[in-house]
Amino acid sequence: MKGKIYVTGLALATLSLLSCSRDNDPAPSSPAATNSVNDFVWKAMNSWYYWQPNVPKLADNFKNSADYASYINSKTPDGLFYSLLYDYGNTDRFSWIENNNTIIPASKIAEIEKLTGFDYAVYPKDNTNTSAVALVNYVIPGSSAANAGIVRGDIITKVNGSPLTISNYSQLSQDQFTITRAATAVITSTGLVTTDRAENISITKTNIDENPVAFYKKYNYGGKNIGYLVYNGFKSDYNDELNAAFATMKADGITELVLDLRYNGGGSLETATALAQMVNGNYTGQPYVYLDFNAKHNDEDGMDYLTNTVKTYNIVNGHPEQTGQQNVNSLSLSRIYVLVSFQTASASELTVISLNKYVPVTTIGNETYGKFVGSISLYDSPASDYTSYSTRNTAHNWKLQPITFSYYNKDKDPNPSGGILPTYDINPYRAINNIKEFGNVSDPELKKALELISGQTILKTAENPVTYSNRNLRFQPRNESKGLVIEDFESFSKRKK
């Protein structure tokens, strides 16, 4: 049985000893003693943080100043970490710190081993951008939400007895809360009009090991075998399940693929590279993604290449341990259709911009999130420049996950200034009454993909009139922490040389 994993969908990065240490600067001139954990936080960030040159308190000479000890001793480790981030919440929306495998955001502690069991997106209910509803994207089997009867497509109108708003929707991430769902929902020219069910459903977070390979179905339209795969997180400890899904599609004779990444906020770089091989597989050894680190680590800049094998892992004590290696199952597809949304981020966006260099990628849905940066895990192991888990200081369990690189496709094309604009734009708000179980062709984005592939009209769906803008879409909190992680930094470095 697999171990517990991040609520964010990121596997912990296993980073090993580098060839030499960069932590060889002279000791601070101040005689004051420094907090050892905070000293680790500052030094690791000074070395690896992507925006280190933009943060005055991370300047190299600050460590030798008289203010160094008093500054870092005045804060908790997490307080220090967040004070060192560049333009936090805007430029850097993605870095975080952990203690005892628990993510500590800037404002509250979130239990990373616990999930409510449902993924959601929050939308403004009308033009006031105050009232809101939450649309349930999917429900994890066996979770508290599933046991309570919550299903994909449910519209949540109340949390803890109060109407849902842009201000209180974060209560949907509490350890315990109640919700009320809509009985009816009608889109009008001024917004969404709902009536509530007579219910007050209790939801409790529980330990869940979520399988990101959420759904697969085969269709046959226009004489073509079309696969539909819902993939909700690039999680390395489920590499074997992803590879098995492609083996199933290969056995089913799939020649066209609709890959649903609408709720996939990212994860492992290694898994993202393997997915590209599973889609095509004819470009083994070719460059796939270019990584750019800060000036202190220019020797780590370089390409990650496509390979015909994928590693398998289990999570042990919150850390991935390799269990084996498999040959990649490839469909040898000449094109692919990808469903995207404003919750599609990082490794999912990498899949679109990098795979498109080898096979045409048609995107359907909403503009993506726009996260073209990633991270490695940093531990209190100065001899390895803070990258070794095995030689870390075990006197504490703090670990950093700051942004350490930006990524580009193999040709180093500039990334979009925002998210990736879809080939076919479908506003998810217009479809709010057509979100049923996965695979139901009333889903307008899936319907559009099937029609593009087959050349047939699959299903006529009634359109509701909408005359106001719905671009102020909200990211649900759980997905904001997802990202792109290098699983094994030592192997990555060797592979580039």
Secondary structure, 3 states (H helix, E strand, C coil): CCCCCCCCCCCCCECCCCCCCCCCCCCCCCCCCCCHHHHHHHHHHHHHCCCHHHCHHHCHHHHHCCCHHHHHHCCCHHHHHHHCCCCECCCECCCEEEECCEEECCCCCECCCEECCEEEEEEECECCCCEEEEEEEEECCCCHHHHCCCCCCCEEEEECCEECECCCHHHHHCCEEEEEEEEEEEECCCEEEEEECCCCEEEECEECCCCCEEEEEEEEECCEEEEEEEECCECHHHHHHHHHHHHHHHHCCCCEEEEECCCCCCEEHHHHHHHHHHHCCCCCCCEEEEEEECHHHHHHCEEEECCCEEEEEEEECCEEEEEEEEECCCCCCCCEEEEECCCCCCHHHHHHHHHCCCCCEEEEECCCCCCCEEECCECCCHHHCCCCCCCCCCCCCEEEECEEEEEEECCCCCCCCCCCCCCEECCHHHHCCCCCCCCCCCCHHHHHHHHHHHCCCCCCCCCCCCCCCCCCCECCHHHHHCCEECCEHHHHHHHHC
